[in-house]
């Protein structure tokens, strides 16, 4: 368990307290089968407000675990200062929408899903990881 918590704290912006809250509130990701279930459990899933024929804007559902969302807010803001990948992601979102709050919420969701992936795969955070590079290495011809 200490090794897996160390993997979670290797992400810039996530400290030991946040890692422990995420693991304890999700019960070690034991009940989650996929990332959609996790986002829904945290209340970070996107829903559209509608009534009859009128459709409103999309928002997060906020039906999930409020302690989990609270624990992820400050790490998301911190990762926007220290994690280049999150900064680029946030900049792309800010280019589309002038308000910064939806971008921070998207970073919260991204951090939660990153924690889930690191916990399930039992590996440390690699800032230079790219899935396409892994596929090229696996498919490389062996002559």
C-alpha positions in Angstrom: 0.0 0.0 0.0 2.9 2.4 0.8 4.3 1.7 -2.7 1.0 2.5 -4.4 0.7 5.7 -2.3 4.2 6.7 -3.4 3.1 6.2 -7.0 0.2 8.6 -6.5 2.3 11.2 -4.8 4.8 11.2 -7.7 2.2 13.2 -9.7 3.0 17.0 -9.4 0.3 18.6 -7.3 -0.8 15.5 -5.3 0.5 15.1 -1.8 0.2 12.3 0.7 -2.9 13.8 2.3 -4.7 14.0 -1.1 -3.6 10.5 -2.1 -4.9 9.1 1.2 -8.2 10.9 0.9 -8.7 9.7 -2.7 -7.8 6.1 -1.8 -9.9 6.0 1.4 -13.0 7.7 -0.2 -12.9 5.3 -3.2 -12.2 2.3 -1.0 -9.0 1.6 -2.9 -10.8 1.8 -6.2 -12.2 -1.6 -5.4 -15.8 -0.9 -6.5 -14.9 0.9 -9.7 -14.8 -1.1 -12.9 -13.9 1.8 -15.2 -13.1 5.5 -15.4 -16.7 6.5 -16.1 -17.9 4.9 -12.9 -15.2 6.7 -11.0 -16.0 10.1 -12.5 -19.7 9.5 -11.7 -18.9 8.4 -8.1 -16.9 11.6 -7.6 -19.7 13.8 -9.2 -17.3 15.0 -11.9 -19.4 13.6 -14.8 -20.9 16.0 -17.3 -24.7 16.2 -17.5 -26.9 18.5 -19.6 -29.7 20.4 -17.8 -32.9 20.0 -19.8 -36.6 20.3 -19.3 -38.9 19.4 -22.1 -37.6 20.8 -25.4 -35.3 23.4 -23.8 -31.7 22.2 -23.2 -29.4 24.2 -20.9 -25.7 24.2 -20.6 -23.6 21.2 -19.5 -22.4 21.0 -15.9 -20.9 18.5 -13.5 -23.6 16.5 -11.8 -22.3 17.0 -8.2 -24.2 13.9 -7.2 -21.1 12.1 -6.0 -18.8 12.2 -3.1 -18.3 15.8 -2.0 -15.2 15.0 0.1 -13.5 13.6 -3.0 -14.2 16.7 -5.0 -13.1 18.9 -2.2 -9.8 17.0 -1.8 -9.1 17.3 -5.5 -9.6 21.1 -5.9 -6.4 22.4 -4.4 -4.2 19.7 -6.0 -5.8 20.7 -9.4 -4.9 24.4 -8.8 -1.4 23.4 -7.7 -0.8 21.1 -10.7 -1.7 24.1 -12.9 1.4 25.8 -11.6 3.8 22.8 -11.5 2.7 20.2 -14.1 3.4 21.2 -17.7 0.9 18.7 -19.2 -1.9 20.0 -17.0 -0.9 23.6 -17.9 -1.2 22.8 -21.6 -4.5 21.0 -21.1 -5.9 24.0 -19.2 -4.7 26.5 -21.8 -6.5 24.6 -24.5 -9.7 24.7 -22.4 -9.3 28.4 -21.6 -8.9 29.1 -25.4 -12.4 27.7 -25.9 -14.1 29.1 -22.8 -13.3 32.4 -21.1 -14.3 31.2 -17.6 -11.5 29.3 -15.7 -13.7 27.2 -13.4 -14.7 24.5 -15.9 -11.0 24.1 -16.8 -10.1 23.6 -13.1 -12.9 21.0 -12.8 -11.6 19.2 -15.9 -8.1 19.1 -14.4 -9.7 17.7 -11.2 -11.3 14.9 -13.2 -8.1 14.3 -15.1 -6.1 14.0 -11.8 -8.6 11.6 -10.4 -8.5 9.4 -13.5 -4.7 9.6 -13.4 -4.7 8.4 -9.8 -7.0 5.5 -10.8 -4.7 4.5 -13.6 -1.6 4.6 -11.5 -3.2 2.7 -8.7 -4.6 -0.1 -11.0 -1.4 -0.4 -13.1 0.9 -0.1 -10.0 3.3 2.2 -11.7 4.8 5.6 -11.0 3.9 8.8 -12.9 5.9 9.4 -16.0 5.5 12.9 -17.4 6.9 11.7 -20.8 4.5 8.8 -21.1 2.6 8.5 -24.4 0.6 5.5 -25.4 1.6 5.7 -29.1 5.2 5.2 -28.1 4.4 2.1 -26.2 2.5 0.6 -29.2 5.4 1.3 -31.5 7.8 -0.5 -29.2 5.5 -3.5 -29.0 4.9 -3.7 -32.7 8.5 -3.2 -33.8 9.7 -6.0 -36.1 12.1 -8.5 -34.7 14.3 -9.7 -37.5 
